[in-house]
Amino acid sequence: MAVPLKWGREVFGVLNLDHTETNAFREEDLEVLEIFGHNASVALRQALLLEQVREGRERE
């Protein structure tokens, strides 16, 4: 089961979960993973923007 990590239309990663059993995941699991993936995308994007700001300050 996998969901894209994206910002707008830009996909910058994938969150993938595997299980040793076939059909181990339910529809509810996908919904939770989608929410987690969205939150992870926001956090990663904010971390990237913060790093860009820090780099800009170091250049000044």
Secondary structure, 3 states (H helix, E strand, C coil): CEEEEEECCEEEEEEECCCCCCCCCCHHHHHHHHHHHHHHHHHHHHHHHHHHHHHHHHHC
